[in-house]
Amino acid sequence: MPIPPALRALVRSTPIVAPVPHRALISVTGSQAAEFLNGLTAASVPRHPHSHFYSGFLHAQGRVLHDIFIYAHTNPAGRSGYLVEYDARPSEAPPVLPTLKRYVLRSKVKLRDVTEEYDVWAAWGSEAEKVWETERRWDFAHSGVIEPVWDKDGDWPWGSAPGILRDRRAVGMGHRLLVRKGDRPQEASTHDVASSEDYLVHRILHGVPEGIDDIPPMQAFPMDSNMDIMGGLDFRKGCYVGQELTVRTYHTGQLRKRILPVVLHKPNTPIASMEGLPDGAPTLPPHLDIRPQALQTGDESAPRPRPRGTGKLLTSMRGVGLALLRLEQVEAVENGLAKFSLTAGEGQEWGVTPYKPDWWPQQPPEAEPSEDAET
């Protein structure tokens, strides 16, 4: 289903530019910079040296250390390299720069923290995006993995303009911009300048997880966190840290969880009947348990969802959020056989209703999953 009508007031209809907080950047330069990163990222480093991309660093057991953006970059001296953008907040993961240095060994690579040189902004809603934001095509594997299929004859999907990355994690996400520390991007003269909270709501509404609250380091699996759908994984590339479990899941596993956007509302209030979010729509702390509850329908022959396990609320803001949920329970909620709820603060109850954004991959009934999953 598309964005529920109750959430329409949260959707900005004019071009917007907003700062993205808590971001850090590491410069990777040297003649072997591309080979070095290719051995660490879960996506392939593009062959063209000036192409940006989205991916993640995994640890050896296949869980996510950091979701990352990588910008192709040329320094003032004319040397080509890359800038790695990641969430700078402390977490269970080891610090990024020392971790990368462990893998340098004899590689001709130089690493440097350049966080104090750049700010990260996001821009969305302009007509210019429609030129490259074409209708998505998808590849569906038997395991439940879903990958975007990019046009091999078209432009590189993530872009190559210096400091401007096309955010292809979801349709409508816009651009990601690197600007000099303390400056505003050029788009500030043609877009409405919004807050970092507005960017957070924007990506929640589009179902895009990002950073340590949504993709907890050392805990989250990349496919559960939608990194396959968002174009951050390559299941056909050669060796990289965390490859074994990731590729095995693609070929022989079965995905049972996904991150979806959710509406937080008063209990027993169907979101279809809501004209808007209530006053005091909550912003809740991350990682609250979301409980499934089977509903009595009067049809004893209807399959009953298994109550085992709980979901997790991740980021939330202004009555919407992202949540890691079991797919069988989501299906039961969609069919009216179950509902979700959570308890926050001093015992306050909230209903939790997931939805799928209008860009979400829909497998045609006649389509067969990719044979790559069986090879």
Secondary structure by P-SEA (a helix, b strand, c coil): ccccccccccccccbbbbbbcbbbbbbbbccaaaaaaaacccccccccccccbbbbbbcccccccccbbbbbccccccccbbbbbcccccccccccaaaaaaacccccbbbbbccccbbbbbbcccccccccccccccccccccbbbbbcccccccccccccccccccccccccbbbbcccccccccccccccccaaaaaaaaaaacccccccccccccccccccccccccccccccccccaaaaaaaaaccccccbbbbbbbbccccccccccccccccccccccccbbbbbbbbccccccccccccbbbbbcccccccccccccaaaaaaaaacccccccccccbbbbbbbbbbccccccccccccccccccc
